[in-house]
Amino acid sequence: KEVVFGHQHKRFSPQTIDGVTYHSRPLGYAKEWQLTRAFIRQTTLLTIRGRSTPSKAYCAIKELKAFKDYFAQQLAAELRDAMTVFDSNEMKGWTYEY
């Protein structure tokens, strides 16, 4: 059995509990993205006041050329990592709840 959480803002690796595998790989807001967090951790370009607050940190970097370049390079990987893809042949008999 597989469970995919929809509206979440935190990613975690798939976890299996009592035979059920749970997935949480949301895209969320750009301020929450892994690429944004990685850029903030790696950057030595500036001191970010409120670095641990996603909104403040994102506002401080979103217009920087270095961030825009990094964003363009990392966007495909960010989108790929946010997807959960299931083989449709394995989905026969599954139930869906919204």
Secondary structure, DSSP 4 states (H G I P E B T S, - for coil): -EEE--S-S--EEEEEETTEEEEE-----GGGSHHHHHHHHH--S---TTTTSHHHHHHHHTT-HHHHHHHHHHHHHHHHHT-----GGG-TT-----
